[in-house]
Structures are given as structure tokens and as C-alpha cells.
Amino acid sequence: MAIENAIIIVNKTRLEQLIERFNTKAQAKFYIEHAGGNFADYELEHSTFKRSLEKVQKTISNRLTHKVVERKYLPNFLFSEKDIAIVVGQDGLVANTAKYVNGLPILAINPDIGRFDGLLLPFNPDNFEKGLLNTIEERASFKKVTMAEAKMNNGQRLLAFNDLFIGPSSHVSARYVITHKEKTEQHSSSGIIVSTGAGSTGWLSSLINMTNGINETFNKGNKGLRMNMKWEDNRLVFIVREPFKSKYSDVSLTAGVINNELKLRIESLMPSNGLIFSDGIEADFLNFNSGSIVEIGISQQKAMIVTA
């Protein structure tokens, strides 16, 4: 279906967030400078982003109608098959956009190449038009990224570009029943991380680093664990954080692989404060309290990031 609309997804700049917090720019400036901060850096970042956004809008207006949508409205925004998602912001905004666009092409633009690494941002305001034209003319190249999916027994679902967290909303133990490869046991832990290939260099890597550090300290000579996953791999990895062994809970089922044949099933035993969130956005969550059952698997939907 021909693309007719560009939906430009943005986040508020740090300066805009400060002004929201302190009501005026002058009050925000006083607070930052009184604390010893560099307010000029906030202003520079803001002006650079606005210039980039204006340039992107001007270029797009020559080709398509467009609308700017803030990230916080994504969960309720209705995309159509005639849309292309244009992300202008940091890498995390690409990850969070991918969950809500129903497999539409995502053209990701780095608005400030001197500030942001842009691992998920192949374009900048000066060169993205080629990627836009290629997408409109159906000859673009894509990076297809595997995403995780949490399906609840009440019909709710949540996608993850990087990772899912299943556990408590505060610093208490998560209690649940976990099932994988026909093995089931009760757990008391600080929660479960499920990582995609795209997320394997993030939260998952920190757990691997912790494991290797403990082994190196107390089990010298043990080879370091490595987790090599590609973004397009049709597999996920789950790790149970800080499992506790007791008369009630066991610790033999604490890590594993999820693929198209093997899923992860978790039943909540938490009367309250249980939740599931993805990609570090705790505001977008599913309640996961007693009576809730979730099945974690690979989503049929891929993130389609335009690369050329």
C-alpha cells in the first residue's frame, strides 16, 4: 500500500522537561546554575534538536503530509498502513516506537550527531531523504529486528524491542511459578529479565558481567561467559535475578533460551505490586498479580528499521 503520511515521533528535550518542572525557563536556569550545572548545555541541546526537527519537517513536506507525535502518546496512537514512522531522537526512542507501529517501516534520524551515538539511528537531517524516497518507492533496505512478546491470560499483550522485566514494582521479592522445557518450580527472586538480540548488549550484558565477576573472584580459572546474539536471531534469553533457595523456592531453573518452539510460562503468586514492563519504560506496564499468567515468546511482528 502506498505511503501517504509521515508520523514524526519525538521526545521532549531536557530543557522542555525542566521548564515543565519549574514552570518557566528563568526558574529552571536558576535551579540548574545554583546547583553548579551548565544550563547553556541544555539550551544548546534544545536548539540543535529544534533545528534538526525543522529541517526534517521541511524535507518531508515536499513528499508527504506529516504529523508530530510525542512519545508519551504512542500507546494510544492509531497508525495506518499508509504511514511511515519517522523517529527523531535518541536510540531509546526507536526501541519504544517499534512496539507500537505494527511492523511499519521506521526511519530513524539522529538529530545531534555530536551528542548521540546513534546505534539505531542510520540517518541524520541532511541525508535521510534518500531513505525516505526508497521507502516510498518500495526499494528500501531494512534491518529486521526480533522482538519479544508477553501474552497475558486476560488477553493483554506487551512487546519488547530490547527486554522485558517480570517482577515486583518495589524492592521486595517476586514470587511466582516458572515453567520452561516442561520443568516447573516455585521461585522467590528479584524478577526475571527476558532479552532480545538487540537488547543483549544492555541489561543482559550487565547480568553476564556480574556472573563473570563472581566467577573470576571465587572460581579462578573459569572461562568468562559470553552471549553472542544477533538482532535478527529468532531466540530470546531469560535470566532470573538473585534467585533465593528455601523450603518454598528452588534455584535450578534460572536461565534459558526461548525460541519458536520453546516458550516461558510464569504464574504470579504476588497479591500486589507485580508488573511487567519493557525497554525500561515503567509507565507502560501490565499488572502481574495473583491469578495472572503470562507466556513469553517471540513476536511475529518484526521491527523494520530502514537502513538505505
Steps between C-alpha positions, in 0.01 A plus 500: 500500500636842402639716781311827538582623851809547713454473876794680663564366850690716748572536869507823697851640532661519841441877496129454430477250784671744736262780404206267564645426843583859599230685301735749332836493324638759743413285802649192332819692427525622860460145632761345269759776544444517876577127511821558303369368169558633148165638385650606167541135409126443544433800275747381236350151495149645468586739216690230309203264527251766387713590197525133406126446542420804285732373227339155512150647481593723207646208305205272571245768406629483142396133483231416757256645746637472851407516868720533808416263788666498843620166627259501795205482260629197307309232697169658394592626153336320208740439212377403153656292224560823307734640768874502543644559848773765508688496831700812586680444827722262692534124455256422779223681313544259207465201733184639656349599167546152352255351750208712381528535121377151405795416276500827304835621363695711748735767368722607791681834497778617731423867576831569673787288367747676728306388806330166428673175398209403278540121479136484392511827306639439149404845367540867584293803390724556198497151346171334600311605186653215300372247756160669492480483120615138496229410750228687309609330178514157671870438437642572844731268692397401852649360817240258637520484877350214702276613786372322810132472584326454834146356472281508810217262580263800501579581136743787561835502321823696509787506251867562573773619265780450755369320807211414727503517878262278697500556874418734788447876475710561811794349686319190619522140382305387197314174558386295206491160333726467196473236226748435220580182307227316692678577827315699768609645832406772746727802530579784730724749318538865404338429164569362154667669204415382147736641237486524122808506280474880479492518879780251560759778530290678762338363815588141412868589463504648851375168640767315302763742632384437857516124448850522354617727783379254765660207317828683460509587870392170652563245225828606345588343168138473388456632146290813464143458375416672170161556343516554123160587358406669174210741476320276253551175696173319566585435862475673833695445821351511848687535829356491852649775718621408848305176546462395863499135610272405788241241605260693279719591202756328278786624282558236231301680226672836483593553133412374157420562137160581353436431132210421267454157661592580861313766695522618859192480724478691828214499751495783754474420870521868600180643653606852396785707347574250222560644154643446154666783308720522193804698387538684829171689470328429830206726410392247235433189706270206549382406847632158598334402826355176638288325240703643212682268261731623226654315208822648360592426141629647175269754343385438143542873453848622408641849539572623146777760519587669170875485432523629141 
